Amino acid sequence: MNLSMTRIQAILMKDYKEFSRNYAVSVMLLMPLVMAFLYNKTGAATIDAYFLPINIAFSTVTAYVQCCLIAEEKEKNTLRSLMLSPASLGDILIGKSLFVSILTMVVVALTIFIVGYNPANLFILAIALILSTVFYIAIGTLCGLFAKTIMEGSLIILPVIIIFSFGSLALALSSTFPILKIAEWLPSSQLLLLAEALEGTYTTMDVIIPMATIIVWSLVTWIVVGFIYKKRMVD
């Protein structure tokens, strides 16, 4: 796969300009920050309380913004032109993901700071956060490829926000409703379980299983994205 840094940078700057002009999308950056501030003021000091705004940041910033940027391209009929341009699949996917990745890192870092969370092992957690970013960008891209307009994209991404943001809450109710135990394998829940393990004496498997689960989610989603993307090129 031939990658062109010039094309990637051009796509990155294009996304930045479109994002800065769309206030309905850019305002979503405030949601996890406001929630982190409220949790900080309530004095909540549990891992669950820390990771609710963090998981919301991934859903409302990473997945939502990525979905809306892709949907806006389709609404303006510029995505097809991009697909038919000399830019390779890698150029387009990396370029369309790079801006959202930068946004995610900034917002998640601010969320962690505002909520007052001090990770026991920042290095391992940082790797898990990066892997989570890769997954949420993939799910946002997938939803964007199915949407025709920004409004439609906002509706399509809504179940993703609900399921993945509040998966940890469903996990807490699994003792009452056993069917909710499936929520344990959501990337958001695995991120929470990893953080909880890092706070105590953890084993290698306590780290590997959550990481591997998030990687599998990411790989499967990106494979589907690649398939749908190529199908959109010839439909």
VODRENFI-437081 format. One record per residue: x, z negated, y of N, C-alpha, C in turn; residue in three letters. Coordinates in steps of 0.1 Angstrom, whole numbers, plus 5000, padded with zeros to 4 digits. Atoms other than C-alpha are relative to their C-alpha. Layout:
N
XZYXZYXZYALA
...
***
This chain:
235
500850004988500050005000500950005012MET
499249994988501550125033499349925011ASN
500650084989501049875061500750045013LEU
499449974987501549955098499749885009SER
500150114991502149665121499350045013MET
500749944988501049885151498550004999THR
501549995002497649955136499449864998ARG
500550145002497249585125499849935014ILE
500150064987498049475160498950055009GLN
501149944992495649725176498749954995ALA
501250055005492849605153499849865005ILE
500150144995493649245162499649995014LEU
500350004986493549315199498550045003MET
501449954999490249505195499049894997LYS
500950115004488649205177500049895011ASP
499950104989489948965204499150045012TYR
500849964988488249175232498649994997LYS
501450015003485049205213499549864999GLU
500450145001484948835205499949945014PHE
500150064987485648735241498850055008SER
501249944993482748955253498749954994ARG
501350045007480248815228499949855000ASN
500150154999479348465239499149944990TYR
500950055010476648425213500849974987ALA
499250025011479448445187501149895003VAL
498950094997482248265205499649855002SER
500550134998480047965213500049924987VAL
500050075013480147885175501349924999MET
498850075001483647755180499849855004LEU
500250144995482247445197499349914990LEU
500850085009480047335168500849904992MET
499250105007482647175146500749905009PRO
499350094991484447025176499049895005LEU
501050104995481246865189499749904989VAL
500350095012480446725154501249914998MET
498850085002484046595151500049895010ALA
500150104989483646415184499049904998PHE
501150095003480346265174500449904989LEU
499650085011481746145141501149905004TYR
499050094995484745995159499449885008ASN
500750104992482445805183499249904991LYS
500850095008480345665155500949914991THR
499150085007483445515139500150034985GLY
499949965014483045695106501450024996ALA
498649995004486345665087500150024985ALA
500049965015485645805052500450144999THR
499649865002487046125037498850095001ILE
501249924998483446255035499750035014ASP
500349994986482946195072501050105007ALA
499049924994486246365080499850154997TYR
500049865005485646675059498750075003PHE
501249924997482046755069500250095012LEU
499749914989483146885103501150114997PRO
499049905004486147055087499450114992ILE
500649905008484047235062499050085009ASN
500949934990481547325090500850105008ILE
499149914993484547475109500250134992ALA
499849885008485247705080498850094999PHE
501249925001481647815077499650075013SER
500549954987480747855114501050075008THR
499049924993484047985126500550114992VAL
499349905008485848155098499050104994THR
500949915007482948305078499150075010ALA
501049954990480448345107500650105009TYR
499349904991482848505132500450124993VAL
499649885008484248735106498950094997GLN
501249925003480848845095499450075012CYS
500649944988479648905131500950115005CYS
499149904995482849105140499850134991LEU
500249885009482349335109498650065003ILE
501449954998478549365116500050075014ALA
500049934987479249455153500750144999GLU
499449875002481549735141499050104994GLU
501049915006478749865120498950045009LYS
501149984990476149825147500450115010GLU
499549904990478350035171500550134993LYS
499549885008479250285143501550025002ASN
498549994999482950215148500749974987THR
499350045013483650075113500250134992LEU
499949885008483050415097501250085006ARG
498849934994485550575122501349934996SER
498850075004487950305113500450034986LEU
499749975015487550365076500650144998MET
499649875002488150735081501350035008LEU
498849984992491150685104501349994990SER
498750015008494850695091500349864995PRO
499750145004494750315088499649984986ALA
500350035014494950195052499149894998SER
500850125003492749945035500649875004LEU
499250124996495449685040500149985015GLY
499950014985495849765077498749945005ASP
501350044994492049725083499749854996ILE
500450135004491549415062500949895006LEU
499150094994494649235075499749995015ILE
500350004985493849335111498749935003GLY
501350064998490249235108500049854997LYS
500050145004491248895093501049925008SER
498950074993494248805114499549925012LEU
500550074988492348715146499249884996PHE
500850125005489848495127500949904994VAL
499050095006492748335108500649915011SER
499450074988494348235142498949905005ILE
501150084995490948105154499849884991LEU
500350105010490447905122501149895001THR
498950104999493847735124499949915012MET
500150084988493347625160498849914999VAL
501250085000489747505155500149894989VAL
499850105011490547325122501049895004VAL
499150104996493547155137499449915011ALA
500750084989491547045168498949904993LEU
501050085006488746925145500649874993THR
499350115007491146715124500549895010ILE
499550094989492646565156498949925006PHE
501150074994489346485172499349904991ILE
500750105009487746325142500949894996VAL
499150125002490846105138500549994985GLY
499650005014491846215103501650014999TYR
498650005003495446135092500350034985ASN
499849975014496146315059501249924994PRO
499050075007498146125033501250094997ALA
499049905003500046445024499650135007ASN
500449894991499846695052500450144994LEU
499549875006501846965033499150064990PHE
500949955010499646985003498650045006ILE
501349974994496446965024500150135008LEU
499949884992497747245047500050124991ALA
500149895010498247475017498550024996ILE
501449995004494647395006499250065012ALA
500849954989493347465041500350155002LEU
499749854999495147805042499350084989ILE
500749945011493747895008498550015003LEU
501450004996490247795021499750105011SER
500249904990490748015051499950144994THR
500049875007491448315029498750024993VAL
501349995007488248245009498950035010PHE
501149994990486048205040500050135007TYR
499949874994487348515056499550114990ILE
500549905010486548705023498550005000ALA
501550015001482948575022499450055013ILE
500549954987482548655059500050155000GLY
499849865000483849005054498950064991THR
501049955009481549055024498650005006LEU
501350004994478448945043499950105012CYS
500049904989479449165073499850144995GLY
500249875006479649465050498650034996LEU
501449985003476049415040499150005012PHE
500850014987474849355076500150135007ALA
500049884991473849645099500149965015LYS
499950044986473649445131500549865001THR
499550144999475049115145498849914997ILE
501150095003471548965143499849994985MET
500250005015471249065106501149924994GLU
498950075005474748935100499849855002GLY
500350144998473748595115499149944990SER
501050045010470848575091500750004986LEU
499449995014472848685060501049894998ILE
499050105002475648435067499449865000ILE
500650135000473148145071500149924987LEU
499950085013472948055034501449964997PRO
498650045003476748055032500449875008VAL
499750124992476947805061499349884994ILE
500750125006474347575044500649964987ILE
499550045013475747595009501449955001ILE
498650045000479447565017500349895009PHE
499750114991479247335046499549864994SER
500650125005477047075029500149984985PHE
499850025015478247114993500449864996GLY
499550145003479946774995498849905000SER
501250095000476546615004499250024987LEU
500749975013474946784973500849934989ALA
499250065010477846644953499749855000LEU
500350144999476946294965498749964994ALA
501350025006473446334952499950044986LEU
500049955014474446464918499749894990SER
500450115010473946124902498549994999SER
501550005001470246144911499550134995THR
500549875004469846514906501250074992PHE
498949955007472246624878500350155002PRO
499849864998471746994885501050035012ILE
499249984988473646944918501549984996LEU
498650015004476846874898500850135001LYS
499349874999477547244900500650025014ILE
499450004986478347184937501449955000ALA
498650055001481547014925501050125000GLU
499149895001483047364920500050095012TRP
500049924988482347494954501449975007LEU
498750024993485547544975500049885010PRO
500150114990484347295001500149864992SER
499950125008483847024974501449984994SER
498750015005487147104958501049955011GLN
499150044989488847064992499849855002LEU
500350144999487146724995500649914989LEU
499550075012488146614960501549995001LEU
498550004999491746714967500449905010LEU
499650094990491846514999499849854995ALA
500350145006490346204981501249974991GLU
498950035010493046234954501349975007ALA
498750024993495846254979500149875007LEU
500050134993494745924995500549894990GLU
499650105009495645744963501250054991GLY
499049955009497945784933499450124992THR
500649885006497346144922501050064990TYR
499249935010498546354893500250155004THR
499849864997499746714893498750084998THR
501349935003496346824878499049975011MET
500950034989494546654907500250105011ASP
499749904989496246904930499850144995VAL
500149865005496347214907498650044998ILE
501349965003492747214897499250045013ILE
500649954988491347224933500650135006PRO
499349884995493947474944499650124992MET
500349885009493347704914498550045002ALA
501449964998489547684919499850085013THR
500149934988489847794955500650144999ILE
499349875001492248074946499150094992ILE
500949915008489848204919498850055008VAL
501149954991486948204944500550115009TRP
499549904990489148394969500350134993SER
499749875007490348654943498750074997LEU
501349935004486848724930499350065012VAL
500749954988485448754965500750125006THR
499249884994488248984978499950124991TRP
500249885009487849204947498650075003ILE
501349944997484149244955500050065014VAL
499849944987485049304991500650144999VAL
499449875002487349584981499150114994GLY
500949915006484749744959498950055009PHE
501149974991481949724985500650095012ILE
499449934989484349855012500250154996TYR
499849865005485350164992498750074998LYS
501449945002481650224984499550045013LYS
500549974987480850215021500750125006ARG
499349884995483450485027499450134995MET
500549885006481650735005498450015000VAL
501550005001477950635009499450105010ASP
***
